[in-house]
Amino acid sequence: MATNVEITILLDFYGEMLTEKQRDFLGYYYNDDLSLSEIAENEGITRQGVRDAIKRAETLLYEMESKLGFAKKLDGIKENLRQIIACAESINAYNLEHELSREINETTVRIKSLALDVIE
């Protein structure tokens, strides 16, 4: 079963590869929290037509992620950056306990800042 978060993330990565209608339907369903019936009424098609379009679009998003893996790679990058931040914090703590080099302190602060910019 697809979760809102999964689909939203995959839509961010691969949404432009879907048709405009597919993007719209997924957006209405997952982002705007409209029901299948509400979307069908707004679009002038059947509820089943909306459901089928959403399921096809979800399948395409999962297939693209399976082949390209961008969302998974981003998760790995974020985890590595968290570890880099932890290392910078350890270096800074050691520096404060032993010699208090201003350059080391400034560099670790910069490392943390750069890593946080990518994560957020």
PyMOL commands that set and color helices and strands:
alter all, ss='L'
color gray80, all
select helices_A, chain A and resi 4-17+20-31+36-43+47-68+70-98+102-119
alter helices_A, ss='H'
color red, helices_A
deselect
rebuild
show_as cartoon
